[in-house]
């Protein structure tokens, strides 16, 4: 005890003096242990002195510990003034040419994150070079974790590349953080490349990383690959846990392979808990096996496994999809009677059921109930209501809901805009619909949108953006890169092919086929690939406007753009040709369709029908086609 008192007394005396502490503390090293170092950090009332002692201790390997880090993070995160004092100390150490260890910045970054000052955390990382400090693996992992939580995996990857260039070795945690972030963002191919890179570097994946990648495969509907990875995991003696098994079970169910999910449970022999029951019951409902899902729910309750709010939401959704709205609402009441507070997702499920059934009064009252129960309607709530209102032709009320959601900070999605644009087009308010397209693209940052799309350095694709982020990271402008991504997120909701198809259809309905074609050209110029619906809609529009040659021009260029004309497009042309008394041309087109669809399989019948058609023997040609149809049915 006397040794401890002597050490603490001496350390406090040295820290309180104006003389440099680094050399003064060295003679105390034989008396110090990790516990004494931690005790000194706790007892320091002066943040600057405690932080300085922490920096000194971190220079010596024997005093480094997670506990010390966490103590310093707790101390620094008490207030903004505390953090400002820490920066003043770093400025003083830099002017005194004292080496600042990366651990000093690691705790600063973590402290800023803890009090929600993310931009300051990112800025602290970017300023390390300014103080002559190089990030170590732990510092990189800390900032990568923050970037992933902020949902900017592009920036996280740019920082990772900077890490490699600085010869700082990534560890298992580095790969785990990045792979998790990429999978959550739906970038499964990038995650798999990183997974392979980790193995090539001689770092073996643990159960958690295997589970993350397996879940990513399931998210991308790559269930067979997920199942292979499960067996590969066992082969490499990395035992799957219950989380891994439930992830694969959920994957099977989400793609409708419920029987294989049950087989998997039997093969692996794990007991069904609430999570597993939830996956299986949801899978049965999704596959339309309503009675089996209800029977499994009964089995679960008989085993005294109580449903949670997730299970209740699954039951509500299942009953709604079966058209049993009254029974679905009873589950909501049962849930509340058991003391569960329904979350917004649960309410949204029921609101969608009412909207789909056209019972808008109930949907409106449930939206109000969310707020009354202490929750908040989210973007999905408003989008569901807007879709329901547009479906019933209540465009004015839908627009009021749109304005309300923006006031409440709920950002509209592409589906929200698509519903409104479709509703306006159906009411033949195409000009108003186009205004929503511009509003959609420009969002809350119109100047940024114009700069990025029209400026001297346009970023029109993911590759260009990733290159720009890497350039900013290499020059230590991490915060600038982060703000760029945040601005891009706020700059608007990018339209999809469905958005353009809705507008093209609306323009064709109002007989503005030139405007529709102009939008078609604009769509391609912006990097969107028209699909079969786009071509079909434009062809219909041209034929309605008696511009047959333009319609056939689009028909001819479809194969050049990798699209085969569908049966419905052939039917549209044939109907048009027959209505104009050109039956022979329609018949020839039908033969072309048969050749393109069935090829060599019915080559003999098609050739014979074509010969009879050329000879004018219509009856014989039709007989050949009937024979071919009979063979197809067999």
ABEGO torsion letter per residue (X at the ends): XAAAAAAAAAAAAAAABABBAAAAAAAAAAABBAAAAAAAAAABABAAAAAAAAAAAAABAAABBAAAAAAAAAAAAABAAAAAAAAAAAAAAAAAGBBBBAAAAAAAAAAAAAAGBAAAAAAAAAAAAAAGBBBBAAAAAAAAAAAAAAGBAAAAAAAAAAAAAAGBBBBAAAAAAAAAAAAAAGBAAAAAAAAAAAAAAGBBBBAAAAAAAAAAAAAAGBAAAAAAAAAAAAAAGBBBBAAAAAAAAAAAAAAGBAAAAAAAAAAAGBBBBAAAAAAAAAAAAAAGBAAAAAAAAAAAAAAGBBBBAAAAAAAAAAAAAAGBAAAAAAAAAAAAAAGBBBBAAAAAAAAAAAAAAGBAAAAAAAAAAAAAAGBBBBAAAAAAAAAAAAAAGBAAAAAAAAAAAAAAGBBBBAAAAAAAAAAAAAAGBAAAAAAAAAAAAAEABAAAAAAAAABABBBABAAAAAAAAAAAAAAGBAAAAAAAAAAAAAAEBBBBAAAAAAAAAAAAAAGBAAAAAAAAAAAAAAGBBBBAAAAAAAAAAAAAAGBAAAAAAAAAAAAAAGBBBBAAAAAAAAAAAAAAGBAAAAAAAAAAAAAAAAEAAAAAAAAAAAAAAAAGBAAAAAAAAAAAAAAAAX
